[in-house]
Amino acid sequence: MLAKALEASQLVSLFYFKKLPNGLLDKTKVTCTICKAEFRYHRSNSSLCYHLRAKHPAESTSTGPCQSTPQDYGARGRITKQVSEKLTNSLVVWIAKNCRPVCIVEDDGLREVIRAASGDVCYNLPSRETIVSRLHTLYEDQRAQRSSKLVQVRNVALTGDHWTSVNNDNYLGVTAHFIDNDWTLQSFALTVSKTEERQCAEACAEHFLSVANEWKIKDKLTTFGTDSARNMVAAARLLPFEHMPCTAHILQRTITVSLNDSEFERVLAKCRKVVGHFKQSPANAQELKEQQVAHGHKTEPLVRDVPARWSSTLEMIKRIQRNKSVLTTILAQQNSMVTMLTDQELDMLQKLEELLEPCRYVTELLGGKQYVSCSVVLPALCYLFRVMELSDDDPVYVLRFKKVFTTDLGQRRDSTNLTWLKIATALDPRFKDLKCLSKDERREVWASVHDLVMAETHAHQPSAQTTEEPSPKKRKISICLLGTSDSDSEEEEDSIDRCLDRYKAEPKIDIEECPLQWWLKREGAHARLAPIACKYLSTPATTVPCERLFSLSGHIIQKRSASFTFFIFVVAFCFVRQFESSKSLKGNIGLPLSFRFSLSAFAVVVIFIVIINDVGVFILLVNRKKSFFLFLLTIIRFRYSAVITDFLR
């Protein structure tokens, strides 16, 4: 009874585990907080209770530091199978969600972190095979969930794009977009797959059709969004869906054309020289940081623009403008061949920033995937046309930029799917007044909506044909009633007109409000228009959601792994693993060390042959230049050390 009393009231605070130099706790040894005596701990408290009774009988319960105690270890100990399973599933989700390499489960540091967190010093991470198997299971589960969502909807919009990795491999990405029954915009990836064929129009169209057939949504597809590449536009013509060109790419091309045909290009070229002066020299970059601190500016590097992203040009301009005093001071002290921009050139940069800032706002507005964007395209383009209107106060170079911009953007606007964009704008309660269109265009849009409602009404009416042959009497009655079909049609026309008038009479909502929530609340009042709105508002305005897949894929396919050819990977990881896996087939009898070494040497030789791409040259080097051959093997040893280490394991 005394031992139990001591165990319950005193051992928790009078003994603690010994801490190792690496910060972990040695759960086999405990130390007395009073006399610092050290004892071996084997999950039994008898010796500890005896020590308290013999050496510290008068000591009362202390409130020492909150550390792990024998009772903590007794309560925690080895983690249960259920907890271990939960940890494994969490690792799988982490690897999949954050794009971590599967080999991270072989990281000793991660294992020690989980051991310290769980208190189980014997915990081992799951094997790579287990993680891969769970990843496949997770993929199938997610695929089943997304398939069930696609089954429940009537209309689906797709965006697709191709991407080339640093290893010159081509990948196809496709995303799906739809509005569910709760009027929530859903968006997710359908595939990111490697393709081997050339990216001709026919091959692209075939790939997209195969994805639609694989997910069984071909009959539900409404629009297909792509960039403005010629092969993608040609592929869209071959598909039986409405094509939706990416508005972000349209702006990209318009801004590029406008900049190339303006006086701004000369100033931008000088900016690139200034940025390169600091980007290519670590000493200059360090001096830039020091001067930024001295001037009380935010420490930030300069940015060099990229031709494929006009937004990088805007960011380069902004950073040079924010650090113009710092750059002027540094370049004056260095007496460098690179000179700082003059006041006139800085004023031109300020004008260009004012011109590009509205374009940045529109691009970010249209690039979202969690809110309706298709209906915002025409109002956003109308806003840009107003911003680019000519003014008497504009310098000549600004007037030229605006003229080229408005002319090019107008031509590209006319080449988009204007019919779809106009209807989507009319069915958005934020822009249903259609002020971005002329009066004639407004009448045409509402006439198109009228026809859509008529077609939707006829599509849901029961078929007039029946399986049974009508009796002669009923046939005579039906013939007599044919004369009333015109009046029925007129009544239906009036009903549709009243439906549109009720929608037009609704007050506009604020631009910051969600149009889908508006439709959710008024779906019953506008039952005829609701299915059409659900169809047209689900289309994204850009292919940015699809391109985000490739931004993420770029972190997965690193240059380090892409530098190995596919054949080297096969030799390094498949050929040798095939022999090592035979150990399980032989009752865990390992291969002889000499055989494993010979196999590893053979694999290194194959790698070398692949590198020089000539077996004859390889044999010649072995016979006549052995020292040179050994030197090259040393190079391989350092360049492919990770692979060779894996061989020797």
C-alpha positions in Angstrom: 0.0 0.0 0.0 2.9 2.3 0.8 4.4 1.7 -2.6 1.2 2.5 -4.3 0.8 5.7 -2.2 4.3 6.7 -3.1 3.8 5.9 -6.7 0.7 8.0 -6.9 1.8 11.1 -4.9 5.6 11.4 -5.0 7.3 9.5 -7.8 6.0 11.8 -10.5 7.8 14.8 -9.1 10.8 13.2 -7.3 12.3 11.3 -10.3 13.0 12.3 -13.9 14.6 10.7 -16.9 18.2 11.4 -17.8 18.6 13.7 -20.8 21.1 12.6 -23.5 23.5 15.0 -25.3 21.3 15.0 -28.4 18.3 16.2 -26.5 16.5 12.9 -26.3 15.5 11.2 -23.0 17.1 7.9 -21.8 14.1 6.0 -20.7 16.3 3.3 -19.0 17.7 5.6 -16.3 16.1 7.9 -13.8 17.6 10.5 -11.4 16.4 11.5 -8.0 15.7 15.2 -7.8 16.8 15.4 -4.2 20.2 13.6 -4.0 20.8 13.3 -7.8 21.3 9.6 -7.4 20.9 7.6 -10.6 19.0 4.3 -10.9 18.2 1.9 -13.7 14.5 1.8 -14.6 12.8 -1.3 -15.9 9.2 -0.1 -15.6 9.1 -1.1 -12.0 8.8 1.4 -9.1 9.9 -0.9 -6.2 13.6 0.3 -6.1 12.5 3.9 -6.3 10.1 3.5 -3.5 12.7 1.8 -1.4 15.1 4.7 -2.1 12.6 7.2 -0.9 11.9 5.3 2.3 15.6 4.7 3.1 17.1 8.1 2.1 14.3 10.6 2.1 11.7 9.5 4.6 10.8 13.0 5.7 10.6 14.6 2.2 7.2 15.8 1.2 5.8 16.0 -2.3 7.8 18.6 -4.3 6.7 20.5 -7.3 9.8 20.2 -9.4 10.2 21.0 -13.1 7.6 19.4 -15.4 9.6 16.6 -17.1 8.9 13.2 -18.3 8.7 10.8 -15.4 8.5 7.0 -15.0 4.8 7.3 -14.7 4.7 9.2 -18.0 6.6 6.4 -19.6 4.4 3.8 -18.1 1.3 5.6 -19.4 2.8 6.2 -22.8 5.4 3.5 -23.5 5.2 1.9 -26.9 2.6 3.4 -29.1 -0.4 1.2 -29.9 -1.1 -0.3 -33.3 -4.0 2.1 -33.8 -1.8 5.1 -33.2 1.0 3.7 -35.5 -1.6 3.3 -38.2 -2.8 6.9 -37.7 0.8 8.1 -38.0 1.4 6.2 -41.2 -1.8 7.7 -42.8 -0.8 11.1 -41.6 2.6 10.7 -43.3 1.0 9.6 -46.5 -1.3 12.6 -46.6 1.6 14.9 -45.8 3.7 13.5 -48.6 0.9 13.7 -51.1 -0.4 17.2 -50.0 3.0 18.9 -49.7 4.7 17.0 -52.5 7.4 15.4 -50.4 9.6 12.7 -51.8 8.7 9.1 -50.8 12.3 8.5 -49.7 11.7 10.9 -46.8 10.5 8.0 -44.7 14.2 6.8 -44.8 15.3 10.0 -43.1 16.8 9.4 -39.6 15.9 12.9 -38.5 12.2 12.4 -39.2 12.3 9.2 -37.3 13.8 10.8 -34.2 11.3 13.6 -34.3 8.4 11.2 -34.2 10.1 9.2 -31.5 10.5 12.3 -29.4 7.0 13.4 -30.0 5.4 10.0 -29.3 7.7 8.9 -26.5 8.4 5.6 -28.2 12.1 5.2 -28.6 11.6 2.0 -30.6 9.3 3.5 -33.2 10.4 2.9 -36.8 9.0 4.7 -39.9 7.0 2.7 -42.4 8.9 1.4 -45.4 8.9 3.1 -48.8 6.8 0.3 -50.2 4.1 0.8 -47.5 4.0 4.6 -48.3 3.7 3.9 -52.1 0.9 1.4 -51.5 -0.9 3.8 -49.3 -0.5 6.6 -51.8 -2.1 4.5 -54.5 -4.9 3.8 -52.0 -5.3 7.5 -51.2 -5.4 8.3 -54.9 -8.1 5.7 -55.6 -10.2 7.1 -52.7 -9.8 10.7 -53.9 -10.6 9.6 -57.5 -13.8 7.8 -56.3 -14.9 10.9 -54.3 -14.4 13.2 -57.3 -16.1 10.7 -59.7 -19.1 10.7 -57.4 -19.2 14.5 -57.5 -19.0 14.6 -61.3 -21.9 12.1 -61.5 -24.2 14.4 -59.6 -23.8 17.5 -61.8 -25.1 18.3 -65.3 -22.4 20.6 -66.6 -18.6 20.5 -66.4 -16.0 22.9 -67.8 -12.4 21.9 -68.4 -9.1 23.7 -68.7 -6.0 22.0 -70.2 -2.4 22.8 -70.8 0.9 21.2 -71.6 4.1 21.7 -69.7 7.7 20.7 -70.3 9.9 19.7 -67.3 13.6 20.6 -66.9 14.3 17.1 -68.3 12.4 18.0 -71.5 9.6 15.6 -70.7 6.1 16.7 -71.7 3.1 16.6 -69.3 -0.6 17.2 -69.8 -2.7 18.7 -67.1 -6.5 18.9 -67.0 -8.7 20.5 -64.4 -12.5 20.3 -64.0 -14.8 23.1 -62.8 -18.5 22.9 -62.0 -21.2 24.3 -59.6 -22.7 21.6 -57.3 -26.3 21.4 -56.0 -25.5 23.8 -53.2 -24.3 26.5 -55.6 -20.7 26.1 -54.6 -18.0 26.4 -57.3 -15.9 23.2 -57.3 -12.5 22.9 -59.0 -9.9 20.1 -58.9 -7.4 18.3 -61.1 -8.4 15.3 -63.2 -5.0 14.3 -64.4 -1.3 15.3 -64.8 0.1 12.7 -67.1 3.2 12.2 -69.2 2.8 12.3 -72.9 5.2 10.9 -75.5 3.6 12.1 -78.8 4.3 15.4 -80.5 2.0 18.3 -79.4 0.2 18.5 -82.7 -3.5 19.5 -82.7 -4.8 16.0 -83.4 -2.8 14.5 -80.6 -3.8 17.2 -78.1 -7.5 16.8 -79.0 -7.2 13.0 -78.6 -5.6 13.4 -75.2 -8.3 15.7 -73.9 -11.0 13.4 -75.3 -9.4 10.4 -73.6 -9.5 12.2 -70.2 -13.2 13.1 -70.7 -14.0 9.5 -71.6 -12.0 8.2 -68.7 -13.9 10.3 -66.2 -17.2 9.7 -68.1 -18.0 13.4 -68.5 -17.9 13.8 -72.3 -21.7 14.4 -72.5 -21.5 16.9 -69.7 -18.7 19.1 -71.0 -19.7 22.7 -71.8 -16.4 24.6 -72.4 -12.8 23.8 -72.8 -10.3 26.5 -71.8 -6.7 26.7 -73.3 -4.1 29.2 -73.9 -3.5 31.0 -77.2 -0.9 28.6 -78.6 -1.7 27.6 -82.1 -1.8 23.9 -81.5 -4.2 24.3 -78.6 -6.5 26.6 -80.6 -6.4 24.1 -83.5 -7.1 21.2 -81.1 -10.1 23.1 -79.6 -11.6 23.4 -83.1 -11.5 19.6 -83.4 -13.4 19.1 -80.1 -17.2 19.2 -79.9 -17.1 21.7 -77.1 -17.2 25.5 -76.8 -13.6 26.9 -76.7 -12.8 29.5 -74.0 -9.4 31.2 -74.7 -7.5 32.2 -71.6 -8.0 35.9 -70.9 -4.7 36.1 -69.0 -2.8 35.0 -72.1 -4.6 37.6 -74.1 -3.5 40.3 -71.8 0.1 38.9 -71.8 0.3 39.0 -75.6 -1.3 42.5 -75.7 1.1 44.0 -73.2 4.1 42.3 -74.8 3.2 43.7 -78.2 2.6 47.2 -76.7 6.0 47.2 -74.9 8.0 46.0 -77.9 6.5 48.8 -80.1 7.2 51.6 -77.6 9.9 53.8 -76.2 9.7 52.0 -72.9 11.8 49.1 -74.2 14.9 51.3 -74.2 14.4 52.2 -70.5 13.6 48.6 -69.6 16.8 47.4 -71.2 18.7 49.8 -69.0 16.8 48.5 -65.9 17.9 45.0 -66.8 21.5 46.1 -66.9 21.2 47.6 -63.4 19.5 44.5 -62.1 22.1 42.2 -63.6 24.9 44.3 -62.0 23.6 43.3 -58.6 22.3 39.8 -59.4 25.6 38.5 -60.9 27.9 39.8 -58.2 27.5 38.6 -54.6 29.6 41.5 -53.4 27.3 44.0 -55.1 24.2 42.2 -53.7 25.6 42.4 -50.2 26.4 46.1 -50.6 22.8 46.6 -51.7 21.5 45.0 -48.5 23.8 47.2 -46.4 22.8 50.4 -48.1 19.1 49.4 -47.8 19.5 49.0 -44.1 21.5 52.3 -43.9 18.7 54.2 -45.8 16.0 52.6 -43.7 14.5 50.6 -46.6 13.2 47.1 -46.7 16.0 44.6 -47.5 14.9 43.0 -50.8 16.7 41.8 -53.9 16.1 43.3 -57.3 14.0 41.3 -59.8 14.9 40.6 -63.4 11.9 40.4 -65.7 11.0 37.3 -67.6 9.6 37.6 -71.2 6.8 35.1 -70.6 5.5 37.0 -67.6 4.8 40.7 -67.9 4.0 40.9 -64.2 7.7 40.4 -63.6 8.4 43.5 -65.6 6.1 45.4 -63.3 7.7 44.0 -60.2 11.2 45.0 -61.6 10.0 48.5 -62.1 8.5 48.7 -58.6 11.7 47.6 -56.9 13.9 49.9 -58.8 11.5 52.8 -58.0 11.6 51.9 -54.3 15.4 51.6 -54.2 16.3 54.4 -56.6 18.2 56.4 -53.9 20.1 53.3 -52.8 21.0 52.3 -56.3 22.1 55.9 -57.2 24.4 56.0 -54.1 26.0 52.5 -54.8 26.6 53.1 -58.6 28.1 56.5 -57.9 30.5 55.1 -55.3 31.6 52.2 -57.5 32.3 54.3 -60.7 30.8 51.4 -62.6 30.2 51.2 -66.3 26.5 50.6 -65.4 24.8 53.9 -64.8 21.7 54.7 -62.9 18.6 55.8 -64.7 18.1 59.5 -65.2 15.2 61.5 -63.8 13.5 61.5 -67.2 13.9 57.7 -67.4 12.6 57.3 -63.9 9.6 59.4 -64.8 8.9 57.1 -67.8 9.1 54.1 -65.4 6.5 55.8 -63.2 4.2 56.3 -66.2 4.6 52.6 -67.2 3.8 51.4 -63.7 0.6 53.5 -63.8 -0.3 51.8 -67.1 0.5 48.2 -66.0 -1.0 48.4 -62.5 -4.7 48.1 -63.8 -3.6 45.1 -65.9 -2.2 43.4 -62.8 -5.5 44.0 -61.0 -7.5 42.5 -63.8 -5.2 39.5 -64.1 -5.4 38.7 -60.4 -9.2 39.2 -60.5 -9.7 36.8 -63.4 -7.2 34.2 -62.2 -9.1 32.8 -59.2 -10.7 29.4 -59.1 -12.8 29.7 -55.9 -15.2 32.3 -57.3 -17.0 33.1 -60.5 -14.7 34.7 -63.1 -16.2 34.1 -66.5 -18.8 36.8 -66.1 -16.2 39.4 -65.0 -14.2 39.2 -68.3 -16.2 41.8 -70.3 -16.6 44.3 -67.5 -12.9 44.0 -66.7 -11.9 44.5 -70.4 -14.2 47.5 -70.5 -12.4 48.9 -67.5 -9.0 48.5 -69.2 -10.4 50.3 -72.4 -11.4 53.2 -70.1 -8.0 53.3 -68.4 -6.3 53.4 -71.8 -8.3 56.2 -73.2 -6.1 58.9 -74.8 -5.6 62.2 -72.8 -4.2 65.5 -73.8 -1.8 65.4 -70.9 -0.2 62.2 -71.9 3.4 62.3 -73.4 3.9 61.0 -76.9 5.3 57.7 -75.8 2.3 57.1 -73.5 -0.1 57.9 -76.3 1.6 55.4 -78.6 1.5 52.7 -76.0 -2.2 53.2 -75.4 -3.0 53.2 -79.1 -1.2 49.9 -79.7 -2.7 48.4 -76.5 -6.3 49.3 -77.3 -6.0 48.2 -80.9 -4.4 44.8 -80.1 -6.7 44.1 -77.2 -9.8 44.9 -79.3 -8.7 42.5 -81.9 -8.0 39.7 -79.4 -11.3 40.4 -77.6 -13.3 39.8 -80.8 -11.5 36.5 -81.3 -12.7 35.1 -77.9 -16.0 33.3 -77.3 -18.0 36.5 -77.0 -21.3 34.8 -77.1 -20.6 32.7 -74.0 -19.0 35.6 -72.2 -22.0 37.9 -72.8 -24.6 35.4 -71.6 -22.5 34.7 -68.5 -22.3 38.4 -67.8 -26.1 38.7 -68.2 -26.7 35.9 -65.7 -24.5 37.4 -63.1 -26.6 39.6 -60.8 -23.7 42.0 -60.4 -23.5 42.9 -64.1 -26.9 42.0 -65.5 -27.4 45.6 -66.6 -24.8 44.9 -69.3 -23.3 48.4 -69.2 -20.1 47.1 -70.7 -22.1 46.4 -73.9 -23.8 48.6 -76.4 -27.6 48.8 -76.5 -27.8 46.7 -79.7 -25.6 44.0 -78.1 -27.8 44.0 -75.0 -30.9 43.2 -77.0 -29.0 40.4 -78.8 -27.8 38.9 -75.5 -31.3 38.8 -74.0 -32.7 37.3 -77.2 -30.0 34.6 -76.8 -31.0 34.0 -73.2 -34.6 33.8 -74.3 -33.8 31.1 -76.8 -31.8 29.2 -74.2 -34.7 29.2 -71.8 -37.0 28.0 -74.6 -34.6 25.1 -75.4 -34.3 24.2 -71.7 -38.1 24.2 -71.4 -38.5 21.9 -74.4 -35.7 19.6 -73.2 -37.5 18.9 -69.9 -41.0 18.5 -71.4 -42.2 14.8 -71.6 -42.0 13.3 -75.1 -45.3 13.5 -77.1 -44.7 10.0 -78.5 -45.9 7.1 -76.4 -45.3 3.4 -76.6 -49.0 2.6 -77.0 -50.9 3.2 -80.2 -53.6 5.8 -79.5 -57.2 4.8 -80.1 -59.0 6.3 -83.2 -61.2 8.4 -80.9 -58.2 10.0 -79.2 -56.4 10.4 -82.5 -59.4 12.5 -83.8 -59.3 14.6 -80.7 -55.6 15.3 -81.0 -56.0 16.3 -84.7 -58.8 18.7 -83.7 -56.6 20.3 -81.0 -53.7 20.9 -83.4 -55.1 24.3 -84.1 -54.3 25.4 -80.6 -50.5 24.9 -80.9 -49.9 28.5 -82.0 -51.7 29.9 -79.0 -49.8 27.6 -76.7 -46.5 28.8 -78.3 -47.5 32.4 -77.8 -48.4 31.7 -74.2 -45.0 30.0 -73.7 -43.2 33.0 -75.3 -45.1 35.4 -72.9 -44.2 33.2 -69.9 -40.5 33.3 -70.8 -40.7 37.1 -71.3 -42.2 37.5 -67.9 -39.5 35.2 -66.4 -36.8 37.5 -67.9 -38.6 40.6 -66.8 -38.7 39.4 -63.2 -35.0 38.7 -63.3 -34.2 42.1 -64.8 -36.3 43.8 -62.2 -34.2 42.3 -59.4 -31.9 44.9 -57.9 -28.2 44.6 -58.7 -25.9 43.3 -55.9 -22.6 44.7 -54.9 -19.6 43.7 -56.9 -18.0 42.2 -53.7 -21.0 39.9 -53.1 -21.1 36.3 -54.4 -23.5 35.7 -57.3 -23.8 32.0 -56.5 -25.2 32.8 -53.0 -27.7 35.1 -54.8 -28.8 32.2 -57.0 -29.0 29.8 -54.1 -31.5 32.1 -52.4 -33.5 32.8 -55.5 -33.3 29.5 -57.4 -37.0 28.8 -56.8 -38.1 32.3 -58.0 -36.1 31.9 -61.2 -36.4 28.2 -61.8 -36.1 28.5 -65.5 -33.0 30.6 -65.5 -31.2 28.8 -62.7 -29.9 25.8 -64.7 -28.6 28.1 -67.5 -26.8 30.3 -64.9 -25.3 27.2 -63.3 -24.0 26.1 -66.7 -22.5 29.4 -67.8 -21.1 30.7 -64.5 -19.0 27.6 -63.9 -16.6 28.3 -66.7 -13.3 29.8 -65.6 -12.0 32.9 -67.4 -8.4 31.7 -67.5 -6.3 28.5 -67.5 -4.5 29.7 -64.4 -5.9 26.8 -62.3 -4.4 24.3 -64.7 -1.0 26.2 -64.8 -0.9 26.1 -61.0 -0.6 22.3 -61.3 2.6 22.8 -63.2 4.0 25.3 -60.8 3.5 22.6 -58.2 5.0 19.9 -60.4 8.1 22.0 -60.9 8.9 21.4 -57.2 8.4 17.7 -57.5 10.6 17.2 -60.6 13.8 18.8 -59.4 16.9 19.4 -61.5 18.8 17.0 -59.3 16.5 14.0 -60.2 15.9 15.2 -63.7 19.7 15.1 -64.5 19.5 11.3 -64.5 18.3 9.7 -67.6 15.4 7.2 -67.6 17.7 4.3 -68.4 20.1 5.2 -65.5 17.1 5.2 -63.2 16.1 1.8 -64.4 19.6 0.4 -63.8 20.0 2.1 -60.5 16.7 1.4 -58.9 14.9 -1.4 -60.8 17.7 -3.7 -61.9 19.5 -3.9 -58.6 16.2 -3.9 -56.6 15.0 -6.9 -58.6 17.9 -9.0 -57.2 17.5 -7.6 -53.7 13.8 -8.4 -53.7 14.7 -12.1 -54.3 15.8 -12.3 -50.7 12.2 -12.6 -49.6 11.6 -15.4 -52.1 14.6 -17.3 -50.7 13.5 -17.2 -47.1 15.4 -14.0 -46.3 18.7 -15.5 -47.4 20.9 -12.6 -48.4 23.0 -12.5 -51.5 26.8 -13.1 -51.0 28.8 -9.9 -50.5 31.0 -10.6 -53.4 28.0 -11.1 -55.7 26.5 -7.8 -54.5 29.8 -6.0 -55.1 30.1 -7.4 -58.6 26.5 -6.4 -59.3 27.2 -2.9 -58.1 30.3 -2.7 -60.2 28.4 -3.9 -63.2 25.8 -1.2 -62.7 28.4 1.5 -62.4 29.9 0.2 -65.7 26.5 0.4 -67.4 26.0 3.9 -66.1 29.4 4.8 -67.6 28.5 3.3 -71.0 25.3 5.3 -71.0 27.2 8.5 -70.2 29.7 8.1 -73.1 27.0 6.6 -75.3 29.5 4.3 -77.0 30.5 0.8 -75.9 33.5 0.7 -78.3 35.0 3.9 -76.8 34.4 2.4 -73.4 36.4 -0.8 -74.3 39.1 1.3 -75.8 39.5 3.4 -72.7 39.7 0.3 -70.5 42.4 -1.3 -72.6 44.6 1.6 -73.4 43.8 4.3 -70.8 43.2 2.5 -67.6 44.3 5.5 -65.5 41.9 7.7 -67.4 39.2 5.2 -66.9 39.8 5.2 -63.1 39.7 9.0 -63.2 36.3 8.9 -64.9 35.0 6.4 -62.4 36.1 8.8 -59.7 34.0 11.5 -61.4 31.0 9.2 -61.5 31.6 8.4 -57.9 31.1 12.0 -56.9 28.4 12.9 -59.4 26.3 9.9 -58.8 27.3 9.2 -55.2 23.7 8.9 -54.0 23.0 6.2 -56.6 26.2 4.2 -56.0 25.6 4.4 -52.2 22.2 2.9 -52.8 23.8 0.1 -54.8 26.2 -0.8 -52.0 23.4 -1.0 -49.5 
